[in-house]
Amino acid sequence: MDKKEPLLLIFTRNPELGKCKTRLAAKIGDVPALEIYKFLLSHTVGITKDLEVEKHVYYSESVWTDDVWNDQTYKKQVQRGADLGLRMQYAFENGFNSGFQKIIIIGSDMYDLSQGDLEEAFELLETHDFVVGPAEDGGFYLLGMKSLKVKLFQNKSWGTETVLSDTLEDLKTEKVFMLPVKNDVDRYEDIKDIEAFQSYLKHIKE
């Protein structure tokens, strides 16, 4: 494998009942929340499997084989670190230490994301040092870079609305491209008006 080709990191939770989409589950229940997460995983596979880049999936708990992530298409590892920042730093370090020169990380719960969005983000790393996809909730749904900047993974309140602003503060002297704002799926309000999710929400009374 030519290490000069780009690398896509995909962070995912093992889809287990009661362990994923907990904020969504609080409103709609554990079973529908798990079904929605599996739907989002399938969507993420759909927008990444044909990308002409190396692809590494980082599981939250343990590596699963024969699951939605095809073992021939995706290399599989387990996230390591005490918080999200350290886990992302570990994954980026692995990639750069392996010789990859353009690395992008995404989660696996972005219904708004397309294959074209990812192709564009990798292209932007030709002319920018960093690419950031801002999320509506104040975090980011995509982060790309050409060299490791450890500061990005430190001193953040992960999962809060300050992550994006703190990240951009760390990047204020860098050449950064900001992608369009998109909405990740964390809460009932994120999906209640989207047609694709209606079959999972029939039991919900407003």
C-alpha positions as CSV (number, residue, x, y, z in Angstrom):
1,M,0.0,0.0,0.0
2,D,1.4,3.4,-1.0
3,K,1.6,5.3,2.3
4,K,1.4,8.6,0.3
5,E,-2.3,7.9,-0.2
6,P,-4.7,9.4,2.3
7,L,-6.0,7.7,5.4
8,L,-9.6,7.9,6.7
9,L,-10.1,7.2,10.4
10,I,-13.6,6.2,11.4
11,F,-14.5,6.2,15.1
12,T,-17.4,3.9,16.0
13,R,-19.2,2.5,19.0
14,N,-19.9,-1.2,19.1
15,P,-23.6,-1.3,18.5
16,E,-24.8,-2.8,21.7
17,L,-28.2,-2.3,23.4
18,G,-28.1,0.5,26.0
19,K,-24.5,1.5,25.1
20,C,-25.0,3.8,22.1
21,K,-26.9,7.0,21.4
22,T,-27.8,7.3,25.1
23,R,-29.1,10.9,24.8
24,L,-31.4,9.8,21.9
25,A,-32.4,6.6,23.8
26,A,-33.5,8.7,26.8
27,K,-36.3,10.0,24.6
28,I,-37.1,7.1,22.3
29,G,-35.9,4.0,24.1
30,D,-32.9,1.8,23.9
31,V,-34.1,-0.5,21.1
32,P,-35.1,2.2,18.6
33,A,-31.9,4.1,19.4
34,L,-29.8,1.0,18.6
35,E,-31.7,0.5,15.4
36,I,-31.0,4.1,14.4
37,Y,-27.4,3.7,15.2
38,K,-27.2,0.6,13.0
39,F,-28.8,2.6,10.3
40,L,-26.2,5.3,10.7
41,L,-23.4,2.8,10.6
42,S,-24.8,1.4,7.3
43,H,-24.9,5.0,5.9
44,T,-21.3,5.6,7.0
45,V,-20.2,2.3,5.2
46,G,-22.1,3.5,2.2
47,I,-20.3,6.8,1.9
48,T,-16.8,5.4,2.7
49,K,-16.5,2.0,1.2
50,D,-15.7,3.3,-2.3
51,L,-13.4,6.1,-1.3
52,E,-10.0,5.6,-2.9
53,V,-8.1,6.0,0.4
54,E,-6.9,3.6,3.2
55,K,-9.7,3.2,5.8
56,H,-9.2,2.3,9.5
57,V,-12.1,1.7,11.8
58,Y,-11.5,2.3,15.5
59,Y,-14.0,0.5,17.8
60,S,-15.0,1.7,21.2
61,E,-14.9,-1.6,23.0
62,S,-13.5,-4.5,20.9
63,V,-12.9,-5.4,17.2
64,W,-15.8,-7.2,15.6
65,T,-15.4,-9.3,12.5
66,D,-18.1,-10.2,10.0
67,D,-20.0,-7.1,10.9
68,V,-21.1,-4.1,8.8
69,W,-17.4,-3.1,8.3
70,N,-16.1,-5.4,5.6
71,D,-12.8,-6.9,6.8
72,Q,-11.2,-6.5,3.3
73,T,-12.1,-2.9,3.0
74,Y,-11.5,-1.6,6.5
75,K,-8.5,-2.3,8.9
76,K,-9.8,-2.6,12.4
77,Q,-8.4,-1.5,15.7
78,V,-9.6,-0.5,19.2
79,Q,-9.6,3.1,20.5
80,R,-7.1,3.7,23.3
81,G,-7.1,6.6,25.8
82,A,-8.8,8.0,28.8
83,D,-10.9,10.5,26.9
84,L,-11.9,11.3,23.3
85,G,-9.0,13.6,22.7
86,L,-6.4,11.0,23.7
87,R,-8.2,8.3,21.6
88,M,-8.1,10.6,18.5
89,Q,-4.5,11.5,19.2
90,Y,-3.6,7.8,19.4
91,A,-5.3,7.1,16.0
92,F,-3.6,10.1,14.3
93,E,-0.2,9.2,15.7
94,N,-0.7,5.6,14.4
95,G,-1.5,6.9,11.0
96,F,1.4,9.4,10.7
97,N,3.9,6.9,12.2
98,S,2.8,4.5,9.5
99,G,3.7,7.0,6.8
100,F,0.3,8.5,5.8
101,Q,0.5,12.1,4.9
102,K,-3.1,13.2,4.8
103,I,-5.4,11.9,7.6
104,I,-9.1,12.7,8.2
105,I,-11.2,11.5,11.1
106,I,-15.0,11.2,11.2
107,G,-17.5,9.6,13.5
108,S,-20.1,7.1,12.4
109,D,-23.3,9.1,13.1
110,M,-23.4,11.7,10.3
111,Y,-26.5,11.3,8.2
112,D,-25.7,14.6,6.5
113,L,-22.3,13.4,5.2
114,S,-21.7,12.1,1.7
115,Q,-18.8,10.5,-0.2
116,G,-18.4,13.7,-2.1
117,D,-18.0,15.7,1.1
118,L,-15.1,13.4,2.1
119,E,-13.5,13.5,-1.3
120,E,-13.6,17.3,-1.2
121,A,-12.1,17.3,2.3
122,F,-9.1,15.2,1.2
123,E,-8.7,17.5,-1.8
124,L,-8.6,20.5,0.4
125,L,-5.7,19.1,2.3
126,E,-3.7,19.6,-0.9
127,T,-3.8,23.4,-0.3
128,H,-4.6,23.6,3.4
129,D,-2.8,22.2,6.5
130,F,-6.1,21.5,8.4
131,V,-9.7,20.9,7.4
132,V,-12.5,21.2,10.0
133,G,-16.2,20.3,9.7
134,P,-18.1,22.2,12.3
135,A,-21.1,20.6,13.9
136,E,-24.3,22.4,14.9
137,D,-23.8,21.4,18.5
138,G,-20.5,23.2,18.8
139,G,-18.2,20.3,18.2
140,F,-16.8,19.0,14.9
141,Y,-17.9,16.2,12.6
142,L,-14.6,16.0,10.7
143,L,-11.0,16.9,11.3
144,G,-8.2,16.5,8.8
145,M,-4.5,17.4,9.0
146,K,-1.2,16.8,7.2
147,S,1.0,16.7,10.4
148,L,0.2,15.9,14.0
149,K,-0.8,18.8,16.2
150,V,-1.1,17.3,19.6
151,K,-2.5,20.6,21.1
152,L,-5.8,19.9,19.3
153,F,-6.5,16.8,21.5
154,Q,-5.7,18.4,24.9
155,N,-7.6,20.7,27.3
156,K,-11.0,20.3,25.7
157,S,-14.3,19.6,27.3
158,W,-15.3,16.8,24.9
159,G,-19.0,16.5,24.1
160,T,-19.7,20.2,25.0
161,E,-20.4,23.2,22.8
162,T,-16.9,24.7,23.4
163,V,-15.0,22.0,21.5
164,L,-15.1,23.8,18.1
165,S,-14.2,27.2,19.4
166,D,-11.4,25.8,21.5
167,T,-10.1,23.8,18.5
168,L,-10.2,26.9,16.2
169,E,-8.3,28.9,18.8
170,D,-5.6,26.2,18.6
171,L,-5.5,26.6,14.8
172,K,-5.6,30.4,14.5
173,T,-2.1,30.6,13.1
174,E,-2.6,27.7,10.7
175,K,-4.0,27.4,7.2
176,V,-7.4,26.0,7.8
177,F,-10.4,25.3,5.6
178,M,-13.8,25.3,7.3
179,L,-16.4,23.0,5.7
180,P,-20.1,23.7,5.9
181,V,-21.9,23.3,9.2
182,K,-23.6,19.9,9.5
183,N,-25.8,18.2,12.1
184,D,-24.7,15.0,13.8
185,V,-27.3,12.7,15.4
186,D,-27.3,12.9,19.2
187,R,-30.8,13.8,20.2
188,Y,-34.4,13.3,19.2
189,E,-34.6,16.9,17.9
190,D,-31.8,16.1,15.4
191,I,-33.9,13.5,13.5
192,K,-37.6,14.1,14.3
193,D,-38.2,16.0,11.0
194,I,-36.0,13.8,8.7
195,E,-37.9,11.4,6.6
196,A,-35.3,8.6,6.7
197,F,-35.8,8.2,10.5
198,Q,-39.6,8.3,10.7
199,S,-40.0,4.5,10.7
200,Y,-38.0,4.3,13.9
201,L,-40.1,7.0,15.6
202,K,-43.6,5.9,15.0
203,H,-44.1,5.1,18.7
204,I,-43.2,8.6,19.8
205,K,-45.9,11.0,20.8
206,E,-45.0,14.6,20.7
